[in-house]
Amino acid sequence: MGRQGETIEPVERMDGHELAETSPHHPMDRLLRRDRLPHIWCPGCGLGTALNCFLGAVIQSKLDVDQIAIVSGIGCSGRVAGYVAMDSFHTTHGRAIPFATGLKLANPKLKVVVFSGDGDLIAIGGNHFIHAARRNMDLTVICVNNFIYGMTGGQLAPTTPTEARTSTSPYGNRDHPFNLAYLAAASGAAYVARWTTLHVRRLQRAIGEALQKPGFSFVEVISPCPTLYGRWNKQKTGLEQMAFYKEHSVIQHGADPRQADIGLTGQIVVGKFVDVEKPSYLELQRR
Amino acid sequence: MREFMDGAEAITRGALAAGCNFFAGYPITPATPILLRMLRELPKIGGVGIQGEDEIASIGMCIGAAMTGAKAMTATSGPGLSLYSENIGLGIMGEVPLVIVDVMRLGPATGGATTVAQGDVQFLRWGTSGGFPVIALCPTNAAECYALTQRAFNFAERFRTPVFIATDKEMISAQQSVETSTFENIPIADRARAPAEGEFVPYRVKRLADTPLFSPIGGAHLVRFTTSMHGERGILTKKPSNVNKTSRHLYEKIEAHRAEFELVAFDAPERAPTVVVSYGITARSMIEAARDARAAGKKVSTLTVHSLWPVPARALRDALRGATRVVVPELNFGQYRLEIERIALALDPRPQVIGVNRVDGELITPGEIEEQIL
């Protein structure tokens, strides 16, 4: 039964890279598929940090790893499901939440985590996001928000700040972006937090809290995409983007998420915005 | 016992008899009666029923549930089936057992919500990208709704793929007086599971035509299921040899077992020059037309197709051999007639294939079919 003793044979890699040399003593080893590393993410990307915080939270939570299922959609963030040594389901674009809902309802013992990006979860999958939050469905949703579509080539996302440049807003974005924390809170999420990949300890703690929270818990991870978003919006490296987070982040626990818009410039309000007790879908189903 | 029952109830009862324990659907006329019944019945047996926020979510929930080991079903009509399309593909690519009831109404788009049609026949076959084979069963009455729903679950389990039940508005909503004691109970089949011990490789098969062993999400093994083109470990691949193997496997696992899907009823009291081929609600008019024609001294055979996809080619060839005239009544412009023509082309003598078609929302009457029986 145990997975620890399982040998994972190296598999063919589509990009032809050599397998990574990883220390046999790395603390995250047992939670990662070492045969899948190195990952595909660009230098300076925040996804590795987000994944590391998630795995740290899993270890700290003492959850049974065999009972965690990771569901992801499409995009850079969707690759997380392929790197973790947990049961995983890589689904169609935008639909991670419905699959996760089916998993949870059919096997309520599972801890079901959706790990995906802002384009996948909020644009094409936006309807599922608001309805799962409305139902207070027992899921943890981690949304890595890099304000852009990474894998498909830097297109406009529903989170892209007004006037920001993307490959599909070459003259600047004319849309107003979603404020994800506000969207989640307004839709009925029981737990809403936002951190950047600069705030690693706080982010890990927030994910840990989200994993323990009955009902719909949502953690937004503001994350650099220097290759696309940063390059076109005067933050050329991951380091510059992290410096921007350092200068512009304002920690305000309990802040009204309505006041937590993120613009092209200006402050990024981070913290825990919502942590309320309300009956979850499964609690109501049991009544 | 004689009962008054519509097709929705017969399908629901068949699903429960087959072990269905998960249903998700979105309200849509004329499939809603199935949603209502499943949401009422499933909690009584410890199952789960949920109304999704749309069709995409509903089929997604079913697929998620199926990958924990549940037997899942959903029901919709043309507009909803359009929205299912991508995730039907996931069901094929990810090898997900799933039963999808399509209650056909007049299309395209919103079409006629309360108007009968059989316009989805080729859409069921080709309704998701890639052109991989699917299984579709088609009942003609309540008893067959009950039996074929069980068969649909068994096929879904055995071949780990979406299986359609092609019905229509009249079949689902018209009450019929039926003798339920004659309802056929099919032995329940369950997907083959991987042993708890030993290595598990989610998409490994010995032969291309095999179905991989299943281990649920949350079960004994580390599992990875995916919607993307993958190798046997469920990891994305572009390597042509791996891609070819997965593609061929998804094709062969259905096509190599075609004989199992040949579900037809051939009624040929004597060798007849005319064969009528039909399915679903229209087959009932065909049976009446044949009865009337025979009473009038005409010679006619009928073939009711219960398995639309894959096409029951052998049974069709056997039925059509020697005939000079094949009549194909259906509530569309002649979608299944295309398949019959394909079969007829290879026969010597080659029979003439004639369609009887309506697309006005009315049923084809026995008289309209009888006119074509010479």
Boltz contact constraints between the chains, C-beta under 6 A:
constraints:
  - contact:
      token1: [A, 1]
      token2: [B, 220]
      max_distance: 6.0
  - contact:
      token1: [A, 3]
      token2: [B, 222]
      max_distance: 6.0
  - contact:
      token1: [A, 11]
      token2: [B, 233]
      max_distance: 6.0
  - contact:
      token1: [A, 11]
      token2: [B, 235]
      max_distance: 6.0
  - contact:
      token1: [A, 12]
      token2: [B, 239]
      max_distance: 6.0
  - contact:
      token1: [A, 14]
      token2: [B, 237]
      max_distance: 6.0
  - contact:
      token1: [A, 14]
      token2: [B, 238]
      max_distance: 6.0
  - contact:
      token1: [A, 67]
      token2: [B, 218]
      max_distance: 6.0
  - contact:
      token1: [A, 69]
      token2: [B, 217]
      max_distance: 6.0
  - contact:
      token1: [A, 87]
      token2: [B, 217]
      max_distance: 6.0
  - contact:
      token1: [A, 87]
      token2: [B, 223]
      max_distance: 6.0
  - contact:
      token1: [A, 88]
      token2: [B, 224]
      max_distance: 6.0
  - contact:
      token1: [A, 89]
      token2: [B, 225]
      max_distance: 6.0
  - contact:
      token1: [A, 90]
      token2: [B, 226]
      max_distance: 6.0
  - contact:
      token1: [A, 91]
      token2: [B, 227]
      max_distance: 6.0
  - contact:
      token1: [A, 92]
      token2: [B, 86]
      max_distance: 6.0
  - contact:
      token1: [A, 92]
      token2: [B, 87]
      max_distance: 6.0
  - contact:
      token1: [A, 92]
      token2: [B, 90]
      max_distance: 6.0
  - contact:
      token1: [A, 92]
      token2: [B, 227]
      max_distance: 6.0
  - contact:
      token1: [A, 95]
      token2: [B, 60]
      max_distance: 6.0
  - contact:
      token1: [A, 98]
      token2: [B, 57]
      max_distance: 6.0
  - contact:
      token1: [A, 98]
      token2: [B, 60]
      max_distance: 6.0
  - contact:
      token1: [A, 98]
      token2: [B, 61]
      max_distance: 6.0
  - contact:
      token1: [A, 99]
      token2: [B, 60]
      max_distance: 6.0
  - contact:
      token1: [A, 99]
      token2: [B, 63]
      max_distance: 6.0
  - contact:
      token1: [A, 99]
      token2: [B, 64]
      max_distance: 6.0
  - contact:
      token1: [A, 101]
      token2: [B, 61]
      max_distance: 6.0
  - contact:
      token1: [A, 102]
      token2: [B, 61]
      max_distance: 6.0
  - contact:
      token1: [A, 102]
      token2: [B, 64]
      max_distance: 6.0
  - contact:
      token1: [A, 102]
      token2: [B, 65]
      max_distance: 6.0
  - contact:
      token1: [A, 103]
      token2: [B, 64]
      max_distance: 6.0
  - contact:
      token1: [A, 103]
      token2: [B, 68]
      max_distance: 6.0
  - contact:
      token1: [A, 103]
      token2: [B, 217]
      max_distance: 6.0
  - contact:
      token1: [A, 105]
      token2: [B, 48]
      max_distance: 6.0
  - contact:
      token1: [A, 106]
      token2: [B, 22]
      max_distance: 6.0
  - contact:
      token1: [A, 106]
      token2: [B, 65]
      max_distance: 6.0
  - contact:
      token1: [A, 106]
      token2: [B, 68]
      max_distance: 6.0
  - contact:
      token1: [A, 106]
      token2: [B, 70]
      max_distance: 6.0
  - contact:
      token1: [A, 107]
      token2: [B, 68]
      max_distance: 6.0
  - contact:
      token1: [A, 107]
      token2: [B, 218]
      max_distance: 6.0
  - contact:
      token1: [A, 110]
      token2: [B, 218]
      max_distance: 6.0
  - contact:
      token1: [A, 127]
      token2: [B, 53]
      max_distance: 6.0
  - contact:
      token1: [A, 128]
      token2: [B, 57]
      max_distance: 6.0
  - contact:
      token1: [A, 131]
      token2: [B, 53]
      max_distance: 6.0
